[in-house]
Amino acid sequence: MNRIAIPLIALCAATAPLQAAEIQISSPGPVVELNVNEVVHSAPDVAQIGAGVTTRAPTAQEAMRLNAQQMERLIARIKALGIDSKDIQTANLSLNAQYRYNNDGGQPTFIGYEVSNQLNVKLRDLKRAGEVLDALVIAGANNLYGPNFMLEDDAAVKAQARKAAFQRGQAMAEDYARMAGYSGVRLLEVSESVQSFGPMPLERGVMAVAAPQADAKTQIEPGEVGTGVNITVKYEMTR
């Protein structure tokens, strides 16, 4: 795993009490405030794929019936690939009237109804991501988005990034104290925010797809995802 550190620095002198989380903190000495970001990169272990079916028909009932038939086949195929039911979740079901708009500014013409049903599918075997995408299209999916790669449990890498950020912040505060003629520092305040970084997911929307050719295989590369911890630390310079 690699780490990227991006420190942002602000130095100030404080003679009045500091206020943090509604607690008054006395700091007779000058205060150094540091913003430190640490990002740990690692291989993802799960991916989320969006798959769905869009159908159109003259009536709402017919559009819903056709969509239900195709979704039944699609879900059956997903489960046949070994994906557990807990990893299949309906993300969106919509029914909308469709109109044809005229260039002459006249009243639009009603042409029927469109139903879109979207699933979120979690993949745990990333080596099969391309195979799964191809199988979904063959099974009837006519819109896809993703994959979006992630860590299912990022607690360990968050802890790693947090420790590195805190150690760097303390070392930097000590450096500033020495440069200012002080011998040490006293921690006053710590705050944290967490970020996740990875390949940008495709916009959630309909993307029409065609069935792959028999000799064409979809290639998916998971790359790495980043888990970052950003901390703000305040230290009082001490003699």
C-alpha positions in Angstrom: 0.0 0.0 0.0 1.2 3.5 -0.8 0.4 6.7 1.2 0.1 10.2 -0.1 0.4 13.0 2.4 -0.9 16.5 1.6 -0.4 18.9 4.5 -2.1 22.3 4.6 -0.6 24.7 7.2 -1.8 27.7 9.1 0.2 29.3 12.0 -1.3 31.7 14.4 -0.5 33.3 17.8 -3.2 33.0 20.4 -3.3 34.9 23.7 -7.0 34.5 24.3 -8.7 31.2 25.2 -9.6 28.9 22.3 -13.0 27.5 21.9 -13.5 23.9 20.5 -16.6 21.8 20.8 -18.0 24.5 23.2 -15.1 23.9 25.6 -12.8 26.8 26.6 -9.1 25.9 26.2 -6.5 28.1 27.8 -3.4 28.5 25.7 -1.0 31.2 27.0 1.5 30.3 24.3 1.2 30.6 20.6 -0.8 28.0 18.8 0.0 26.1 15.6 -2.9 24.7 13.6 -2.3 22.0 11.0 -4.5 20.3 8.5 -3.0 16.9 7.4 -4.4 14.5 4.8 -3.2 10.9 4.5 -4.5 8.6 1.8 -3.9 4.8 1.8 -4.3 3.0 -1.5 -5.3 -0.6 -1.6 -6.9 -3.2 -3.9 -10.7 -3.2 -3.8 -12.5 -6.3 -2.7 -16.1 -5.6 -3.9 -17.7 -3.8 -6.7 -21.2 -2.5 -7.3 -22.8 -2.8 -10.7 -26.1 -1.3 -11.8 -28.2 -3.3 -14.2 -31.8 -2.8 -15.3 -34.4 -3.1 -18.0 -36.4 -0.4 -19.7 -39.6 -1.3 -21.6 -42.1 0.7 -23.6 -45.7 -0.1 -24.5 -48.9 1.7 -25.5 -50.4 1.2 -22.0 -49.0 1.4 -18.5 -50.2 -2.1 -17.7 -48.4 -3.6 -20.7 -45.2 -1.7 -20.1 -45.2 -3.0 -16.5 -46.0 -6.5 -17.6 -43.2 -6.6 -20.1 -40.7 -5.1 -17.7 -41.7 -7.7 -15.0 -41.1 -10.5 -17.4 -37.6 -9.3 -18.4 -36.6 -8.5 -14.9 -37.6 -12.0 -13.7 -35.3 -13.4 -16.3 -32.5 -11.0 -15.4 -32.7 -11.7 -11.6 -32.8 -15.5 -12.3 -29.6 -15.1 -14.3 -27.9 -13.0 -11.6 -28.6 -15.7 -9.0 -27.5 -18.4 -11.4 -24.1 -16.7 -11.5 -23.8 -17.4 -7.8 -24.7 -14.0 -6.5 -26.5 -14.1 -3.2 -30.0 -12.5 -2.8 -28.6 -10.2 -0.1 -26.3 -8.7 -2.8 -29.2 -7.8 -5.1 -31.2 -4.7 -4.4 -33.8 -2.8 -6.3 -32.5 0.8 -6.7 -35.3 2.4 -8.7 -38.6 1.6 -10.4 -40.2 4.3 -12.5 -43.2 4.6 -14.8 -43.5 7.6 -17.1 -45.7 8.7 -19.9 -43.8 9.3 -23.2 -44.5 12.1 -25.7 -43.3 13.1 -29.1 -42.6 16.9 -29.2 -43.2 18.7 -32.5 -40.8 21.2 -33.9 -43.6 23.5 -34.9 -44.4 24.2 -31.2 -47.7 22.4 -31.3 -49.1 20.1 -28.6 -46.9 17.0 -27.9 -48.2 13.7 -29.1 -48.7 10.9 -26.5 -46.9 7.7 -27.7 -47.1 5.4 -24.7 -45.5 4.5 -21.4 -41.9 3.7 -20.3 -41.0 1.6 -17.3 -37.4 1.4 -16.0 -36.4 -1.0 -13.2 -32.9 -0.8 -11.8 -30.9 -3.2 -9.6 -27.7 -2.7 -7.6 -25.6 -5.8 -7.7 -22.7 -6.3 -5.4 -19.9 -8.5 -6.8 -17.4 -10.2 -4.4 -15.4 -12.0 -7.1 -13.9 -9.1 -9.0 -12.2 -11.4 -11.5 -15.7 -12.3 -12.8 -16.8 -8.7 -13.3 -16.6 -8.7 -17.1 -18.2 -12.1 -17.3 -21.1 -10.9 -15.1 -21.6 -7.8 -17.2 -21.7 -9.8 -20.4 -24.1 -12.3 -18.9 -26.5 -9.5 -17.7 -26.7 -8.1 -21.2 -27.4 -11.5 -22.7 -30.1 -12.0 -20.1 -31.9 -8.9 -21.2 -30.4 -5.9 -19.3 -30.5 -2.9 -21.7 -29.0 -0.3 -19.4 -25.9 -0.5 -17.1 -23.8 1.7 -14.9 -20.6 1.0 -13.0 -18.7 -0.9 -11.8 -17.9 1.1 -8.7 -15.1 -0.4 -6.8 -14.7 -0.2 -3.0 -13.6 -1.9 0.2 -16.4 -3.6 2.1 -14.6 -3.1 5.4 -12.2 -0.1 5.4 -11.7 0.2 9.2 -8.1 -1.1 9.1 -7.0 1.3 6.3 -8.8 4.2 8.0 -6.8 3.4 11.2 -3.6 3.3 9.2 -4.3 6.6 7.6 -5.4 8.1 10.9 -2.2 7.1 12.7 0.0 8.4 9.9 -1.9 11.7 9.8 -1.6 12.2 13.5 2.1 11.4 13.7 2.8 13.7 10.8 0.8 16.5 12.4 2.6 16.1 15.7 6.0 16.1 14.0 5.2 19.2 12.0 4.0 21.0 15.1 7.2 20.2 16.9 9.2 21.5 13.9 7.3 24.8 14.1 7.8 25.0 17.8 11.6 24.6 17.5 11.7 27.2 14.7 9.9 29.6 17.0 12.3 29.0 19.9 10.1 26.7 21.9 11.0 23.3 23.3 7.8 21.3 22.8 4.1 21.3 22.1 0.8 20.5 23.9 -2.1 19.0 22.1 -5.2 21.2 22.3 -7.7 19.9 19.7 -8.2 17.2 17.1 -10.9 16.9 14.5 -11.3 14.4 11.7 -13.0 13.8 8.4 -12.8 10.7 6.2 -12.8 10.5 2.4 -13.0 7.6 -0.1 -11.3 7.7 -3.5 -11.5 5.4 -6.5 -12.3 5.2 -10.2 -15.1 7.7 -10.9 -18.4 5.8 -11.2 -20.5 6.3 -14.3 -23.4 8.7 -13.9 -26.5 7.0 -12.7 -28.7 7.0 -15.7 -29.7 4.9 -18.6 -27.0 3.6 -20.9 -28.3 1.6 -23.8 -26.2 -1.5 -24.5 -26.2 -4.2 -27.1 -25.5 -7.9 -26.6 -21.8 -8.7 -26.9 -20.5 -10.7 -29.8 -19.6 -14.3 -29.0 -15.9 -13.7 -29.4 -15.8 -10.4 -27.4 -15.3 -10.4 -23.7 -15.7 -7.3 -21.5 -12.5 -6.4 -19.8 -12.7 -4.9 -16.3 -9.6 -3.6 -14.4 -10.2 -2.9 -10.6 -7.1 -0.9 -10.1 -6.8 0.6 -6.6 -9.1 2.6 -4.3 -8.0 5.2 -1.8 -9.2 5.7 1.8 -8.2 9.0 3.3 -8.3 10.6 6.7 -8.1 14.3 7.1 -7.3 15.7 10.5 -7.1 19.2 11.9 -4.8 19.4 15.0 -4.0 22.4 17.2 -1.0 22.5 19.4 0.2 25.0 21.9 3.9 25.8 21.8 5.5 25.2 25.2 8.8 26.1 26.9 
